Amino acid sequence: MPVFAKQIEYKMDIPIVDETGLTKTYNLKTEWHDEDKNVFISELKKLGLELVDGKREIDVLVFYEK
């Protein structure tokens, strides 16, 4: 699931934290429509997954120029 979470993070341009607890390898197929992210959210629900808005402490790497 971590790879799938990273793909969602890339597409939605927001941090995604995988809290499913799933550790096996899965073959998931979902549809993505850039113009309507709700289609993807509906696809996740069909798989028994959901995106939940929340706050988590995460490690980040910050680059800056002096």
N, C-alpha and C positions, 0 to 999 in steps of 0.2 A: 503493500500500500504506500510506502514512502515515495516510490517513483510516481505513482498516480497522483499523490498529493502535490508533488513538485510540478507536474503537468498542469494541474488545476491552478496552482499558484502563478505559473507563467501566463496562462490564458486570462486569468481574472485580475492579474497585476495587484494582488494583495497577499500578505503572508497567510499560508495555510498550515495548520498544525494537525497532524494525523493523530487522532485520539481514538481510533477504532479498536486498537489492541489486536488487529489482525496481523498475523506474522507469516502466513503461507503465501505462495505465489498464486495470483489470480489472473485470469484472462478476461478482462472487462472490455466491453464495447459500448461506447456512448456517442451520442451526436452532439456536435458543437455548432452553434450559430452565433457568429460574432455580433450580429445585430440584435439578438435576443438571448441573453444569458439565462432567462427563465426556462428555456427549452432544456438547457443542460441541467438545471436544478431539478426539473421534472424527471430527467433521465436518471439522475442520482437516486431519486426517491424510488424509482422502479427497482433499483439494486439494493434498496434498504439502507441507503446512505443519505446524509443531509449535511448541508453547510450551516453551521451555527455561528452567529456573530458573537464574539466574546473577546475578553482581554486575557492575554497570557504574557508572562515574562519569557522572552526569547533572546538568544544570543544574536548579535548583529556585528557585522564588520563595517566600519565606517572609513571611507577614504576621503582625504581632504588635501588641499594644496596649500603649502605655506607661502 
